[in-house]
Amino acid sequence: MSVTSHVEELRRKHEALAGKVEAAQRAPGSEGLEVTELKKQKLKLKEEIERLVNA
């Protein structure tokens, strides 16, 4: 897998997580812990994307 395709896959995962975070924040019974965990995963992906792009 090339770096470009890997970055694109990470970006797709990041966007999917963004949608999950938004949905979880809107859900009346969602737990803050779930939202926090999703945000952490999203941040890790963002950091990995930036590391690969700037390498």
N, CA, C and O atoms as a GROMACS GRO file, in nm:
protein
  220
    1MET      N    1   0.085  -0.118   0.000
    1MET     CA    2   0.000   0.000   0.000
    1MET      C    3   0.090   0.124   0.000
    1MET      O    4   0.181   0.137   0.082
    2SER      N    5   0.062   0.213  -0.092
    2SER     CA    6   0.141   0.336  -0.099
    2SER      C    7   0.099   0.430   0.013
    2SER      O    8  -0.008   0.416   0.072
    3VAL      N    9   0.184   0.526   0.041
    3VAL     CA   10   0.156   0.623   0.146
    3VAL      C   11   0.030   0.702   0.112
    3VAL      O   12  -0.053   0.730   0.199
    4THR      N   13   0.015   0.737  -0.014
    4THR     CA   14  -0.103   0.815  -0.056
    4THR      C   15  -0.232   0.738  -0.031
    4THR      O   16  -0.328   0.794   0.022
    5SER      N   17  -0.235   0.612  -0.070
    5SER     CA   18  -0.357   0.534  -0.049
    5SER      C   19  -0.382   0.510   0.099
    5SER      O   20  -0.496   0.505   0.143
    6HIS      N   21  -0.274   0.495   0.176
    6HIS     CA   22  -0.289   0.478   0.321
    6HIS      C   23  -0.348   0.604   0.384
    6HIS      O   24  -0.436   0.596   0.469
    7VAL      N   25  -0.298   0.720   0.342
    7VAL     CA   26  -0.350   0.847   0.394
    7VAL      C   27  -0.498   0.862   0.357
    7VAL      O   28  -0.579   0.907   0.439
    8GLU      N   29  -0.533   0.826   0.235
    8GLU     CA   30  -0.674   0.836   0.193
    8GLU      C   31  -0.763   0.745   0.277
    8GLU      O   32  -0.874   0.783   0.315
    9GLU      N   33  -0.716   0.626   0.307
    9GLU     CA   34  -0.792   0.534   0.391
    9GLU      C   35  -0.808   0.592   0.532
    9GLU      O   36  -0.915   0.583   0.591
   10LEU      N   37  -0.702   0.650   0.585
   10LEU     CA   38  -0.711   0.712   0.718
   10LEU      C   39  -0.809   0.829   0.716
   10LEU      O   40  -0.882   0.850   0.813
   11ARG      N   41  -0.809   0.905   0.608
   11ARG     CA   42  -0.904   1.018   0.597
   11ARG      C   43  -1.048   0.969   0.593
   11ARG      O   44  -1.136   1.031   0.652
   12ARG      N   45  -1.072   0.857   0.523
   12ARG     CA   46  -1.208   0.800   0.520
   12ARG      C   47  -1.250   0.756   0.660
   12ARG      O   48  -1.364   0.779   0.702
   13LYS      N   49  -1.160   0.693   0.732
   13LYS     CA   50  -1.190   0.650   0.869
   13LYS      C   51  -1.216   0.770   0.959
   13LYS      O   52  -1.304   0.767   1.044
   14HIS      N   53  -1.137   0.877   0.939
   14HIS     CA   54  -1.154   0.999   1.018
   14HIS      C   55  -1.292   1.060   0.994
   14HIS      O   56  -1.359   1.100   1.088
   15GLU      N   57  -1.333   1.065   0.868
   15GLU     CA   58  -1.465   1.119   0.834
   15GLU      C   59  -1.577   1.034   0.893
   15GLU      O   60  -1.677   1.086   0.941
   16ALA      N   61  -1.560   0.902   0.888
   16ALA     CA   62  -1.660   0.812   0.946
   16ALA      C   63  -1.673   0.835   1.096
   16ALA      O   64  -1.784   0.837   1.150
   17LEU      N   65  -1.560   0.851   1.162
   17LEU     CA   66  -1.563   0.879   1.306
   17LEU      C   67  -1.628   1.014   1.335
   17LEU      O   68  -1.699   1.029   1.435
   18ALA      N   69  -1.603   1.111   1.249
   18ALA     CA   70  -1.665   1.243   1.267
   18ALA      C   71  -1.818   1.230   1.266
   18ALA      O   72  -1.887   1.292   1.345
   19GLY      N   73  -1.868   1.147   1.175
   19GLY     CA   74  -2.012   1.123   1.168
   19GLY      C   75  -2.063   1.053   1.292
   19GLY      O   76  -2.172   1.085   1.342
   20LYS      N   77  -1.986   0.957   1.343
   20LYS     CA   78  -2.027   0.885   1.464
   20LYS      C   79  -2.027   0.978   1.585
   20LYS      O   80  -2.117   0.971   1.669
   21VAL      N   81  -1.928   1.065   1.594
   21VAL     CA   82  -1.922   1.161   1.705
   21VAL      C   83  -2.044   1.253   1.700
   21VAL      O   84  -2.109   1.277   1.802
   22GLU      N   85  -2.073   1.303   1.583
   22GLU     CA   86  -2.187   1.394   1.568
   22GLU      C   87  -2.318   1.324   1.606
   22GLU      O   88  -2.401   1.381   1.676
   23ALA      N   89  -2.335   1.202   1.559
   23ALA     CA   90  -2.456   1.126   1.591
   23ALA      C   91  -2.465   1.096   1.740
   23ALA      O   92  -2.572   1.107   1.799
   24ALA      N   93  -2.354   1.061   1.801
   24ALA     CA   94  -2.354   1.029   1.944
   24ALA      C   95  -2.384   1.154   2.027
   24ALA      O   96  -2.450   1.144   2.130
   25GLN      N   97  -2.336   1.268   1.983
   25GLN     CA   98  -2.363   1.392   2.057
   25GLN      C   99  -2.510   1.432   2.048
   25GLN      O  100  -2.564   1.493   2.140
   26ARG      N  101  -2.575   1.397   1.938
   26ARG     CA  102  -2.716   1.430   1.920
   26ARG      C  103  -2.809   1.332   1.990
   26ARG      O  104  -2.921   1.367   2.025
   27ALA      N  105  -2.763   1.209   2.011
   27ALA     CA  106  -2.848   1.106   2.071
   27ALA      C  107  -2.876   1.141   2.216
   27ALA      O  108  -2.785   1.173   2.292
   28PRO      N  109  -3.002   1.136   2.255
   28PRO     CA  110  -3.039   1.177   2.391
   28PRO      C  111  -2.979   1.086   2.500
   28PRO      O  112  -2.951   1.135   2.610
   29GLY      N  113  -2.959   0.959   2.473
   29GLY     CA  114  -2.909   0.868   2.576
   29GLY      C  115  -2.762   0.836   2.565
   29GLY      O  116  -2.714   0.744   2.631
   30SER      N  117  -2.689   0.909   2.483
   30SER     CA  118  -2.548   0.876   2.464
   30SER      C  119  -2.467   0.915   2.587
   30SER      O  120  -2.496   1.013   2.655
   31GLU      N  121  -2.366   0.835   2.611
   31GLU     CA  122  -2.279   0.859   2.726
   31GLU      C  123  -2.161   0.947   2.685
   31GLU      O  124  -2.109   0.936   2.574
   32GLY      N  125  -2.121   1.033   2.774
   32GLY     CA  126  -2.007   1.120   2.748
   32GLY      C  127  -1.880   1.041   2.724
   32GLY      O  128  -1.793   1.083   2.647
   33LEU      N  129  -1.868   0.927   2.791
   33LEU     CA  130  -1.750   0.844   2.776
   33LEU      C  131  -1.738   0.790   2.634
   33LEU      O  132  -1.628   0.783   2.579
   34GLU      N  133  -1.849   0.753   2.575
   34GLU     CA  134  -1.849   0.704   2.437
   34GLU      C  135  -1.803   0.814   2.342
   34GLU      O  136  -1.719   0.790   2.255
   35VAL      N  137  -1.856   0.932   2.358
   35VAL     CA  138  -1.819   1.046   2.274
   35VAL      C  139  -1.671   1.077   2.291
   35VAL      O  140  -1.600   1.103   2.193
   36THR      N  141  -1.625   1.075   2.414
   36THR     CA  142  -1.484   1.103   2.442
   36THR      C  143  -1.394   1.001   2.374
   36THR      O  144  -1.291   1.038   2.316
   37GLU      N  145  -1.430   0.874   2.381
   37GLU     CA  146  -1.350   0.769   2.318
   37GLU      C  147  -1.346   0.786   2.166
   37GLU      O  148  -1.241   0.770   2.104
   38LEU      N  149  -1.460   0.818   2.106
   38LEU     CA  150  -1.465   0.841   1.962
   38LEU      C  151  -1.377   0.960   1.924
   38LEU      O  152  -1.307   0.955   1.823
   39LYS      N  153  -1.382   1.065   2.003
   39LYS     CA  154  -1.299   1.183   1.975
   39LYS      C  155  -1.150   1.151   1.985
   39LYS      O  156  -1.070   1.202   1.907
   40LYS      N  157  -1.113   1.067   2.082
   40LYS     CA  158  -0.973   1.027   2.095
   40LYS      C  159  -0.927   0.949   1.973
   40LYS      O  160  -0.817   0.971   1.923
   41GLN      N  161  -1.012   0.857   1.926
   41GLN     CA  162  -0.978   0.780   1.807
   41GLN      C  163  -0.963   0.871   1.686
   41GLN      O  164  -0.872   0.854   1.605
   42LYS      N  165  -1.053   0.967   1.675
   42LYS     CA  166  -1.048   1.062   1.565
   42LYS      C  167  -0.920   1.145   1.570
   42LYS      O  168  -0.857   1.168   1.466
   43LEU      N  169  -0.881   1.190   1.688
   43LEU     CA  170  -0.758   1.268   1.703
   43LEU      C  171  -0.636   1.185   1.666
   43LEU      O  172  -0.544   1.236   1.601
   44LYS      N  173  -0.633   1.058   1.707
   44LYS     CA  174  -0.520   0.971   1.673
   44LYS      C  175  -0.507   0.956   1.522
   44LYS      O  176  -0.396   0.959   1.468
   45LEU      N  177  -0.620   0.941   1.454
   45LEU     CA  178  -0.616   0.932   1.308
   45LEU      C  179  -0.564   1.061   1.247
   45LEU      O  180  -0.482   1.058   1.155
   46LYS      N  181  -0.612   1.174   1.298
   46LYS     CA  182  -0.567   1.303   1.246
   46LYS      C  183  -0.417   1.320   1.263
   46LYS      O  184  -0.348   1.366   1.172
   47GLU      N  185  -0.367   1.283   1.380
   47GLU     CA  186  -0.223   1.294   1.405
   47GLU      C  187  -0.144   1.203   1.312
   47GLU      O  188  -0.038   1.242   1.263
   48GLU      N  189  -0.194   1.083   1.288
   48GLU     CA  190  -0.126   0.989   1.198
   48GLU      C  191  -0.125   1.043   1.055
   48GLU      O  192  -0.024   1.032   0.985
   49ILE      N  193  -0.236   1.100   1.013
   49ILE     CA  194  -0.244   1.159   0.878
   49ILE      C  195  -0.141   1.271   0.865
   49ILE      O  196  -0.065   1.276   0.768
   50GLU      N  197  -0.138   1.361   0.963
   50GLU     CA  198  -0.043   1.473   0.959
   50GLU      C  199   0.102   1.424   0.959
   50GLU      O  200   0.186   1.480   0.890
   51ARG      N  201   0.130   1.320   1.037
   51ARG     CA  202   0.265   1.266   1.043
   51ARG      C  203   0.307   1.210   0.906
   51ARG      O  204   0.420   1.232   0.862
   52LEU      N  205   0.215   1.140   0.841
   52LEU     CA  206   0.246   1.080   0.711
   52LEU      C  207   0.260   1.187   0.601
   52LEU      O  208   0.347   1.177   0.515
   53VAL      N  209   0.174   1.286   0.605
   53VAL     CA  210   0.175   1.391   0.503
   53VAL      C  211   0.300   1.477   0.516
   53VAL      O  212   0.357   1.520   0.415
   54ASN      N  213   0.342   1.502   0.638
   54ASN     CA  214   0.456   1.591   0.662
   54ASN      C  215   0.589   1.518   0.667
   54ASN      O  216   0.693   1.579   0.692
   55ALA      N  217   0.588   1.388   0.645
   55ALA     CA  218   0.713   1.311   0.652
   55ALA      C  219   0.797   1.329   0.529
   55ALA      O  220   0.905   1.271   0.518
   0.00000   0.00000   0.00000
